[in-house]
Amino acid sequence: MAQIIAEVSRTFNEFLLLPNRTRTDCSSATVDLRTPLVRHVQGERSAIELGSPFTSAIMQAVSTPELAIALARNGGLSFLHHNQSVEDQAAAVRQVKNFKAGFVTSDTNVRPDDSLSHLVAVMRRTGHSTAAVTDDGSSGGRLLGLVTSRDFHPQRHDLDGPVSGRMTAIAELPYAPADITLSEANARLWDQRLDCLPVLDGEGRLQHLVFRSDYADNKRFPHQAVDAAKRLRVGAGVNTHDYQERVPALVEAGADALCFDSSDGYSDWQAQALTWVKKNHPEIPIGGGNVVDGHAFTFLAEAGADFVKVGVGGGSICITRDQKGIGRGQASAVLDVAAARDAFRERTGQYVPICSDGGLVHDYHVALALAMGADFVMMGRYFARFDQAAGAKLPTRDGFVKEYWGEGSNRARNWQRYGQGGQGLIFEEGVDGYVPYAGDLNEGLALTIAKLKTTMVSCGSTTLGEFQSTARLTLVSDQSFQESHANVTLREAPATLA
Ligand code: IMP
């Protein structure tokens, strides 16, 4: 007869945190959100630490290079999806690794013999008022000059005339070598009263432009997740089918961490694949999952997983529970796996971080997941709402929405994630839909981080480790859940439905 687990499967909505005593030294300004990403010896530091405990889902609709850049600048990490060719995924990794804060690849470029009217059209398209004049009109051509919207007047100058007639030629232009740092570039911008400093390689080809405002912008991100060479960190998803080709290419491209992406990671295939990666590429940390119980965690940790992702069936686009009757309430799953992680640490001296993946609906769910033992969270719906995510932004009667579709939907057809026997998706395990548009990631995530910090302050913690070890949680009844919400007629409807 089947074994019945007596404990009810519970989700985040069923819990609340009790405030703990808040010390005078405990404030949002003193809260430190650093968290370990990968396996390490207990008491030592993880080789990769995140500046904030957020990762973006391994999904086409979510983790673009643009989102990965924005998230890493805010201390988190994206896992670029693997439902694309090995070459395309490696190129996406390179795009993030090559990003240099403040060093902009010029998007407004013309040739010296292009007309001023062509220049006006290019500037209108990009919205930028500084153009690079290069021999071939590309962003990486030999730089011949710069021309800005202040260098010509549409009524005073003949717009049929060439750009070369109004540009500042390279001979009179200050420029910098490729190895200049951002703070050196900024010093030159101010000392020489420049608005823009071109950075050229040894052959005079344009590499980047540095603008005054970008230096100030970079200062906004004190907790960026960067490697030893100060390049932004990025992760990549892999699967148990083509990992022998995909893993080396991603390592070569500079990925900082990989993660097996599977709706059910408690399998011999994943253990074998982990063993292969550990043997052939011991230099790259790799996570496993997804799992929902302690046995599965221990199985993957023993197979070599550097972190383990928790969650089956709770994702906002997920219909796995309807279709297959498999899964577990996310709170129960995280609590069970966290206990197994702690037992594994006691037994082996190794700390294997865990990630709560999917089903985080409200900002406070992040705090609950972390309090229950997650070292970091992974979110799809949350990030899909931002400008930087892949889905198209579409107008509706009430504002804007962004497209968001599951990896198990017919749109994504990620058969590598959904092992349904054979190559192809036999039935859908995800839906294709929309989420409310939420603007820029930097602003949205700042708000979520502010809420997380104040929750931690109420719970008397300044670090995530302290939060986990001292948090007190209470189950809520249906009645007390009602009490949690406003109980008056609202003056006006909320601006957006999150
Ligand atoms: P969300 O943050 O609630 O939107 O959940 C995102 C998570 O759902 C992802 O990180 C995956 O683990 C999972 N997921 C992605 N696509 C699908 C799908 O099509 N079906 C079921 N789960 C999915």
Boltz pocket constraint, residues with backbone or C-beta under 6 A from the ligand:
constraints:
  - pocket:
      binder: B
      contacts: [[A, 57], [A, 58], [A, 59], [A, 290], [A, 311], [A, 313], [A, 314], [A, 315], [A, 316], [A, 317], [A, 318], [A, 319], [A, 320], [A, 357], [A, 358], [A, 359], [A, 360], [A, 378], [A, 379], [A, 380], [A, 381], [A, 382], [A, 405], [A, 406], [A, 407], [A, 408], [A, 409], [A, 429], [A, 430], [A, 431]]
      max_distance: 6.0
